[in-house]
C-alpha cells in the first residue's frame, strides 16, 4: 500500500512539475528574446534579495507543517492537524508582513547600497507585497504533502507559472522599451500577481480538504518545542545560505568586472549562466525533485514508527534510482550541450556553459534527493552545518577566483560547492540509514553504459548530413537512452530483483 501510494503521488507530482518546468524553460527563452541576457542578469541580482526574504519567511515553516501533520496522522491523532496548520499559518502571516514591510521600506538602501544598481529598486518594491501570500502558500504546501494530496500542490505551482508568464507577456511590450528597470519590473509584477493567485487557489483547496477531517481541532502538547526543534535549524540554515548566496551573487559581477570585463558584459555573462544555462541543466531533475519532496513525509512516518528496515529499503532504492538517472543525464548534457544551446537559445555560448556544468549534474541531482531524505530523518542540525560550510567556501572562492580567472571561476566554484555539500550530506545519510553504495553497480556500470552509445552516436552523426538539428538531437538522445537501458540489462547493471520491483510498480499502476 505504501509503495502504491508513493508511486501514484510521485507520478502526479512528476507529471505536473514536468509541465511546469517545460513552461518555465519556454519562459526563459521568451524572456531572453524580449529583454536580453543583461536584463536577465540584473533580475537575477534582484532575485537574490527576494529569495533571501522568501527563505526568511518560509524556510522552515513548510517542513514544520509536513513533519508535525505527518506524525499526528501516523499516531492516529487527526484532531491535531487543524491546530498545527492554523498555528503555522498565523505565525507565517504575521512574520511575513513584518519582513515584507521592511523590504519595501529599505528598498532604496538594498538596491543601491547592497546590489549597487538603482535600477533594482522598483522591482524590489513590487516584490515585497508578495511575501505574505507566498508564506501562506508554503504552509499549505506542507499540509498537502503531509496529507499526500500532491495533485493540489502541483496544480497550484502550475497555475502560478501560467499567471506569471501571462502577466509578463501582457506588460513586457509596453514596459521593456522604457528601459531595463521597467523590463525587470514587468517580471516582478508577474511574480507578485502569480503569488496572489496561488494563495487564493491554495486556500480554497485547503478549506475544502480540511472539512473531510471530522475530529474537532485539539491542542497538542509540546507544539512550540517541536516546531522550534524542526523549523529553527532549517530556517537558520536556509537564511544563512541565502544570505551568503546574496553576498556571492553580488560579488559575481564585481569579480567579473575585476577580471577585465565591463559591468554590462559581466551582468550579461552572469545572466547567461545563472538565468539561462542553469535552468536547462536543472530541467530533468523534475523526476527526482518530486520524489525527494515526497520522501520527507514517508521517511518521517517510518522514522516515527521506528521502522528501521523501511528506512533502509526506501533510502537504498531512492539513491539507486537517483544515480541510475542522474549519471546518464550528466553524460547526455555533456555530449549534446552545443546542440541544446543552439536549439533552445540559438546560442553556442550557452551550449558551452551547459557542457562545462554537465559533469557536476549528478552531484546536483543527488544532493536534492539526499537533502529530502535527511529532512525526513530529523537531521536538521547536520543539514544546517553542511550548508554553512558550503556557503562560506563559495564566498571565499568567488572572492579569490573570479578576479583572476573570470567566468571560469563560477564553474570552478560550482564544482567545489557540489562536491563538498553532496559529499558531507551523503556520508551523513549513509551513516544514519546504515546502508552502503555499491560503486561498480551503482556508478561505474551506468557511466560506461551511457558513454558508449553517446560516443558511437557522435561519431555516426559526424558522417551524416544534419538536415534538422532539433530532430537529429532528439532522436540521438532517445537512441542513447534506449541503448543505455539495453546495455544495463545485458550486463547485469539492473538486477533481477530490481526488474521485479519495477514490474511490481507497473502492476500497482494498472490497479
Steps between C-alpha positions, in 0.01 A plus 500: 500500500783738589673428168177554306425829674856620455498408130168671425603817684840495330343455157255786556761740633754405234250551219384839622850619587622385158235717335590790729873468429437475125294819511779655709764420238286654225451801728878537534540489123220754459656724766847483343353606166279770653741669742848352430760321713616821672149568632473136607828544688364812670181318598702207635666753734157621611393140560790439740350764733150367442600139564671605823179656631294207369731258681469704818119474505457149355831324574384257767125544525411268212715224649350558848148454362597193297685329785253576781188425297657176372593395855151584628332294226746210549410490870125517430469852641312671214346752738840672520526560124292819488662633817851456355413654164309796648784591739759481222280712272455768766874519563580512127257783427621719786869441440478545122315832531783631718773380262311622191456846656871519582587393145284776350614767748871431446475429125715802412775394741484140377503589130767768508698411811510119471437418133671816378244571228212748537310321222416221746305718747165503320492121462584450868206724596267304271613162637466593870116464520520143368668365817186445716327319214806283439532420872142372520545295182816341648308396814219350298748323274646331808149401609418342164832311491421356842149405389644347179280731290781579258273574205379810683857613564605436142197669345561807716857530368377457143241776536763724659734449203228569242389821674859627528562447129163645399546822698858542373387447140231766541741757645837442334404655165416827674760503778814356336545797259497732803833356618655207684358614835146471365573174317601343833197657665274322249640167619458606865135595448440159343661328799292692755176445310579128476552475878165667568314262268691202643399600854130530409500163324692320780284642777177396327638146458606495867158607627335230288746231611497579870123438508570130445669484842206432731686536829490841667831689522690401811810653652810281511758497776845630422393667173730799546798285600452265205450787257815675617711183490393429141458849355780704657796293369353490149409870505842600632668278245288634216538863610873470544537329166276756329688783670833362385345436159401866492859600578624248244272624222582864567869408485472318166451810277762678715747214456438476126549876468829469693616239249482760222137495382263797493209504747251442217696203362542356851126528564429335164736206571349460847150493349608249233625249759256541790190604307536296180745206523413395857123463437577268206727264695257508790201413283525115512533512880121528508488119504714485815376820665144371520605179673746678731219728624273199551776326695462748789158377626575137410832501689350699786219245537736200486736670746216591739384138501859373545491299177875476446480250214251720315739794531789291368293359214364837385837673534680233300239496224486877463880542494529221243229657284662845537835372372345295218330820384747780579819339364370448144331842512835668570670306220222587252530869587875484441476338157203701371567836670580700186190370322277577800639853532432567132153341501370662820668842499662520156831552681819294488623691808217353710588158355856542625378582852271194495795279400720643775231445764391155375749289703368645826134423415497160679618666822238774471219250455628263769531787747131591467398138565732458798380828656138385472576172677704669775216742573265207543743329739518799738856596401443878483806593708738316270320648201562845653870432558567372149325796338700747709828334402401491133385863486807639677731312263305630197538863609873459566559328165306766308703777663825322413430344159274735303739798483773260379329259258173680423197301391676165552508585869121452519539152350780405743299629798197296390712184484661553839167586663318192370787266590519630858126530569395173336795315652425610856123443470544158339746381765254602772212323328695177452589505869148575627320258265778239537528420129789479252543615140618230258742700285526255209127426464370845592762726338748328265253288298251784437783731386648248257154403374416859399843618381527220240180589305573874528846454345360280222221747421745791491726312259205393283346848475839634393459309173133587445365828365279658768184634339318604819709550815204468737369173357851353474581590861175359641537175304865468603414545869216246478731245334763556770245454779358183342850357450591591859205300633582202275867495606402525867268202459752289307791568739301451819513871582132459579448202732215248469371616838486861375324397180241315711463813713432711189249239376330514839473877466343464156246249633409742777463774245253296296293427809 
